[in-house]
Amino acid sequence: MALKELLRPTRQKILIDFLISSIWVLLVFSVPYFGLEKVFSAYDWQSKAFSIAVNLAILLLFYYPASCGLAFLYGKVVKNASPDSSKKSIAAAVFFVIAANPLSFSLALMGVNYMGHEVVNRPCGVEVAGFTGNSPSRDSGMSAGETIMEVDGARIDTLDSLQHALEGKTAEDTVSVKTEKKEYMITLAENPVNRSPVLGVNVKQKYCAR
């Protein structure tokens, strides 16, 4: 089987590709581990639909070779339907499955992120990417793009340190929030979902060169 034949689109390959990509998009945008769940939940429905469509299209391209390999191996091992039993065809299919699957991409991305965030760069604050509908931070005069560096005197380097700084607080408590521009006195709002105290900001990790 020539390589172009192995990669030739069929209904089975496209279906496998769509299932893998759809499941992965669902996980990325709904599981907190990936870091996009909070940002995604703050989008309006048009932005959510656009993000899902764009990411799904990208993943369909990324995972298509693995889907072709899975379809070939399924036909070879389970159904014995593939007419080609050459070692090259089997090796190519196995290579696509190993190299072009969600786990491999995730591990590669984790490696790149680790090098960029822990070796070349370091966490150096939490950047304000935007504000929620009810935002005491915005009301205090804070602007998107500022970097939160301290909360009540506690140094803020990471998203976790910001979360820890708010532990033990309640809605209506007033905290001091220091950015690289100025210091704000902010009265915490209540998250309507879990009643936790919030600053009313959408944030992302900031990194600086070591």
N, C-alpha and C positions, 0 to 999 in steps of 0.2 A: 504494500500500500504506500503510495507516494505521500509526502507530507501534506500536499495540497488536498489530497483526498481525505486524509485524517482530519483536516481542519474544514472540510467542506460543510456548509451549514445544512442541517437537517432539523426536522421538527423535534426529534428527541434531544439533540444537542442544545437547541435553543430553549427548550423547556427546562432542562437541567440547569442551564446557565441562568435562566430567569428565577428559578427557585432558590439557587444558591445566593444570587445577588439580592433578592427580595428579603430573604431571611437575615442576611448580613446588614442591610439597611435598617431593618426593624430593630436589630440588636444595638447597632451603633447609636441610634437616636432615642432608644428607650432605656438602656442600661446605664446607670450612673458611672460605672467603671470607665467608660470610654470618654467621659468628660463633656459630652455634647448634649446630654439629656436636659440640663437646666437651660442652656442657651436655646435649644430647639423648642422647649415648652413656652418660651417667652415670645416666639414668633407669632405673627398673625397667620391665618390659614393659607393666604396666598404665598407667603414666604415658606411655610412648611411644605406646601405642595411643590414649589419650585425646588427647594433643597432636596426633597425626596427624588424628584424627577432627574435632577442633575447627577446626584450621587448614584442613582440606579443605573443611569446611562454609562457612567464611568466604570462601575463595577461589572456591568455586562461585558464591557470590552476586556477588563482585567481577567475575569474568570472564564472567558470563553474557551481558551486553550485547555484549561482543566476540565471543563465540561465535555470537550471533545474526547479527551483522554478517558474520562469516566464512561462515556457512551461506548467507546471502542472496547474497553476492558469488560464492560457489562456484556456486550455482544460476544466477546471472546470466551469469557469464563463462565458466565451464567447461561447464556442462550446458545453459545457455540455457533453464533450466526455470522461472524466475520469470516470472510473467505481467506484473509491474509493472516498467516501465522508466522511471518518473518520476525526474526529477533529485533530488527531495526524498528519495525512498526510498534511492537510491544514496548521496546525501550523508550520510543518517543512518547507513547501514551503515558507510560509510568512517569517519565520526566515531567510532562505537562501537569499531571495530577499532583506531583510532589512540589513542583516549583511555582505553580500558578493557582494556589488555593488560598482561601481566607487566612488560614493559620500561618502559612509561609509569609504572606504579605504582612500580617500583623507582627510576626516576629522580626521581619526586616524593618518595619516601621518603628518598632520598639527600639531596635538597635540604633537606628538613625536618630531617634528622639533622645535616647540615652547619651549618645555622643554629643549631640547639640546642646542638651540641657544640663548635663552633669559633668562633661569633660571640657568642652569648648566654652560653654556658658554656665551661668549659675542663676538660680531663682533670686530675684531682687525686688520683689514687690508684686502687688496685685493691681492690674490696670482696669479702670472703669471703662467697660465697653459700651454701656448704655444704662438706661433706667427702666424700672418697672412702672406700671401705671400709677400706683400710689408710692411715691418715692420721697422720703424725708431728706435723702441726700441731695437730690435735685433741688428740693425746696430750700436747702441750706445754701445753695449757690455753687455746689460742686459741678464740674463739667466733665463730659465724656473725654477720655484720654488722660485724665489725671491718674497718678499711681498712688494707691493707698500704702503707706509705709508704717503707720502706727495706729493702734486703736487703744485708747486709754493707757498709753505709755508702753503697750506691748508691741514689740517689733513684728511687722508683717512682711514675711518673705514669700510665703506660699499661700495657696488657697486654703490648705488645712489650717495654717496659723490664723487666718482670718476667721475661719469657723470656730476655732478654739477660743479666740478672743471674745466671741459673742456668747459662748456657753455660760450659763448662769445668769444671763441677762433676761429681761422680760420686756415685752412691748411697753412703750411709754418711758423706759429708762433712757437717760441722755448719756451719750458717749462722746468722747473726744476722738475725732478721726483726723489724722495728719497725712497730708499728701505732700508731694514735692513742691506744691505751690503755696499751700496755706493750711491752717488748722480749722476744722469745722466742729461745731457742737451740734450733734444730730440726735433727735429723739426717735428711737427705734419704732418701726411700724410692726404690725403683726401679719405674718404669713397666713392668708385665709385658708390654706390647705391643711397645715399642721400646727398653726398657732405659734410658730417659733418667731423670735424677734429677728427682724431683717433691716438692712440699711436701704433696701429698695434699689439695689444696683445689680446689673449683669456684669460679671467680672471675668477676666482671663489672666492666666499666669504671665508675668513679665520676666524676661531673661536678660541678663547683662553679661558682657564678655568678662572672663576671669582675668 
